[in-house]
């Protein structure tokens, strides 16, 4: 009988000091991107469907560019014309400066009155051409800014993936009209996953940032170590629970967001300190 009591006491003592707090959670992605349209137009081409894996900088979809192409051509033409005007006025200015130099060299062959008249006329011509040259240079600068703006818009017409991932939602088809800010696709990064779990307010004292925990994904018989990355300070007022984020290294390609998971928090040290 004494042996039974001793055995019972040892079992109770061991279970007390090897207690665990078990939390249920869900696998989530730490890098989910909402892809909006950034330019108004009709969808010309969609390169991926739901479930497809995409790489960073791959073109997800394209918008019609007929109207844009016309505006871009007009901007390019305006820039070329402005540059041509700069070349013309620069050439005229060089010609007048050479004439002025030649006029000074032939000064002895002219009367003072004629020389003064020619110099004043030459100065007026140089001033006029210089002013026209400055105006043309301003036009070149403005036209260059315009072409840069169109180059930026051109990037909006071809929407590229911001990171590697899988398309989990697609809300556009060829021929659809989109507007700036309209949600078109959702991409989930499958390489940076976390577990989001809820902890009761009464158990919040057992969790802290950087605390090492054990995580399990029952459907895959997957077990690994992780740590509490964050405690979200927004409580559920109905259930009086708080959310925590658990970081872990993904070592199984079959782990996907949405999977059921368990988080085991070791309470041994906490119970021993009481």
ABEGO torsion letter per residue (X at the ends): XAAAAAAAAAAAAAAAAABBBBBBBBBBBABBBBBBBABBEBBABBABBBGBBBBBGBBABBBBAAAAAAAAAAAAAAAAAAAAAAAAAAAAAAAAAAAAAAAAAAAAABBAAAAAAAAAAAAAAAAAAAAAAAAAAAAAAAAAAAAAAAAAAAAAABBBBABBEBBABBABBBGBBBBBGBBABBBBBAABBBBBBBBBAAAAAABBBGBBBBBBBAAAGBBBBBBBABBBABBBAAAGBBBBBBBBBBABAABBBGBBBBBBBBAAAAAAAX
